[in-house]
Amino acid sequence: MVLIDCFLMLLLAYGFGFLYYGLYRNLSARVHGRFGPSLAQSFFDSVKLFVKEQSTTFGWMFYAGPIIMATGAVLNVLFIPFINHGDSLQGLSSSANLIVVLYLMVLGPLGNALGVGSNGNPFGVMGITRGLTRLIALELPFYLAVIGVMIDAGSADFSAIFEAQSQEMNLLKHPLLFMAAFISFLGFMGKSPFDVVGAPQEVYSGPATEFSGKFFALLLSQSAMFSFAKLLLMVNLFLGGADDLGDLVLKTFVLFVAATFIGSVYARFSTIQSVEFLMRIPTLLGIVGLALL
Amino acid sequence: MLHFEATLLGHLFFGLSLLVIVALLRKNDGLWHLLLLGSLGIIFYASSLVTLFIGWEMMGWSGYFILSKTARVSTLQRYILFNLGGAFALLGAIALLFSFMGSMMLCDIDLTLLPVWALHSVSALVLIAVFVKSGIIGAHDWVVDSYQEASPLFSAVLSAILSKAGIYLFIVLLLKQPHDERVLFELMAWLGAITSVVATFKAISQDEIKRLLAYSSIAQLGYIITALSLMQAYALEAALYHTVIHTLVKLLLFVNVAAIMAITGKERFSELGGLLYRVPLLFVLLVIGIIALAGMPLLGGFNGKFLLYTALLEEKRALLLATVMFSSASAFLYCYKLVYGIYLGQRPHDESPLHVSPKSYYIPQLLSAALLILLGFLPALPTPLFSAIGVEAGFSALEFTKPSILNSPFGSFNGAVLMSAFGVVFVLILGLLQRVHSKAKAAQNAQDISYCGEVPKAGVNLHFGYGMGHELGRIGFIAFILRRQSRRFWDYLNLIVGDLSILLRSLYALGTQHILLLSLLGFTLLLLGGL
């Protein structure tokens, strides 16, 4: 039963991940005055890349890097409950809690960093350093918000966090904490102004300058699933979780559209600008939010 | 007369010391290492304050003699000055305790009987000894140079074992504080958290591998100090758990680095790189070490941090928790620098032939890695022991269901499920990637990167190990941290003490008339004071 549940969760995350990826390219194109590709283009791209006849590898660590990254994304999907009650679409969430999930989110970047570092391209590692530097600044306001949510719920378990939001969702109860988390969330989703240089057509994001063929396809797929896992986490933490599948689609879609529109209209900060901004405004919002608990 | 008593806490700390020292024992300096082990045995099994102090002094001096084989005089001076300072503070605390308790036995200590001023004085003096030994920021001046200049294997002893003596001291002397007199421990909590943040950013900016590891040790000790300051059952479990993990991790990492130094003869990131395919087993072991050091789930490193976070949540210490979590997240940068700088990227151009590393380097690393993996799979395996130690210290027993589930009042997780899920998903994705029609063609070499830019010529430096972390100096608050140095304060103090010594020495050279005059002045002042 658990296996079927996990399989369904992965299928949903894969499907919605690519749907949202296609929508992101489409919506941001419209904001920029272009038409953009079809919704399924990213999915077709990944299939095409999977069946490419050749790809280049720099050895077993280069091979293992994207696999670790994809494993991290899959684990995140499996350990975050999709629905806020009952037994279905819960995956393995009863064996972990929010703190475990927060740390599992770093497993992917570690695999990426190891894989990218094992090729000879120094630009990849510069991208990794930028990404990690930005990551630590993104995490501070996010942690402040998450700590507030956990203290409010009196537990790090998702079931308790849902229970605490049964009357009023955290977005309304703790708007400052939500704002702090949402600004970080923009960065986690790779949206401007906190994104790392990347061009989705040629390289999946800044650091992965040497991945090609099936490696690139795997990175695209995990990126789509991981993005969905992050949307799911925000829905569970601040929007009270989803009552059913329709509610899940609605809430993740609203968050996704908000992040996409904001990301489409802002110019990119440099890494240092990102860090300095994140350490000030959202961190302050988080601290004030915590003080108001 | 020496007094000893076998306690579970003593068994834990001495067991760890035995593990590390036996794993690292070499013929050349075996005698001093055995003396060091003996002194640690005296400390961890002492049942009287005098025995404890004798062990403390012996530990300081045996460390000094081992260090003296490789370190510069100035480093040795700093080592001994700081350690003597700590020992004198401990002696002061012992004298105060004896004057109020009338007994030297540890079992007779009851801090609730002390007046407030004496309680604060004893606490402050013991904390000085603890902070010096643990290298808490401000008292860390001796740590970094000593770690760097010690022999590669003795660095492991310093980090894995000697730094923990302070933790033991705190638990036996200060853990049973009266509830309403904990101002000092509030400061201690923040000092631990600030130490972890500052040392983390200092670590990222280092070019010498052992200096990076030294700052990393300081940062990790910061977490333990913060955990201890909370003085509750799960926080004590967090501190003990993190002590065990840090011992295993630092044993692994320092021996790994020692092996790399034996193979290459280099000890800077700017001189290393690209060793992954030359020494793959060492690379895998280091990756296991950094995953545990970064506190990621799957390996034992996560467990101590999880317990610390939940203990802080239970105490509703939100800002303290955010600071600790921020430090922990920032540690990924230096963990990555460690693995990238040595093993990944391009090989340096002045590549000299590699020596074969002795097999003995692999044994302690494999042992540590195996234990870290085991604790990842069964995170609650040591909980009964920690629970019993907590009960010995006067806390209630910890919740224990089964070895694979680590419980805390704020949530639990199943390490076996996490590890199995990781293994199954990894194998499935690997299988998928292998079955895909596409074939992965090996690149010619690490410089075969022409498809994404220019073809690099030999001689162009493509390894980024040296530069990693330097850009952080442009970020305001990190630059502020990096500019601060406690060395300046200690140098200034040194200058003042030097001047005072000159003044004192000049008294010897005075004539009889001046001495008589000074004596008369002193006598008059005494007389006035008496009136």
Interface residues (C-beta under 8 A of the other chain):
Chain A: F50 V51 K52 E53 Q54 S55 T56 T57 F58 G59 W60 M61 Y63 I67 I68 A70 T71 V74 L75 L78 F79 L92 S95 A96 N97 L98 I99 V100 Y103 L104 V106 L107 P109 L110 A113 L114 G117 S118 N119 G120 N121 P122 F123 V125 M126 I128 T129 L132 T133 L135 I136 E139 L140 Y143 L144 I147 G148 M150 I151 G154 S155 A156 D157 V203 T209 E210 S212 G213 K214 F215 L218 T271 I272 V275 E276 M279 G286 I287 L290 L293
Chain B: L276 Y277 P280 F283 V287 I291 A294 G295 M296 P297 L298 F302 F306 Y309 T310 L313 K316 A318 L319 L321 A322 M325 F326 A329 S330 F332 L333 Y336 V339 Y340 L344 G345 Q346 F410 G411 S412 F413 N414 V417 L418 A421 F422 V425 F426 I429 L430 L433 V436 H437 S438 K439 A440 K441 A442 A443 N445 A446 Q447 D448 I449 Y451 C452 G453 L462 H463 F464 M468 G469 E471 L472 R474 I475 G476 F477
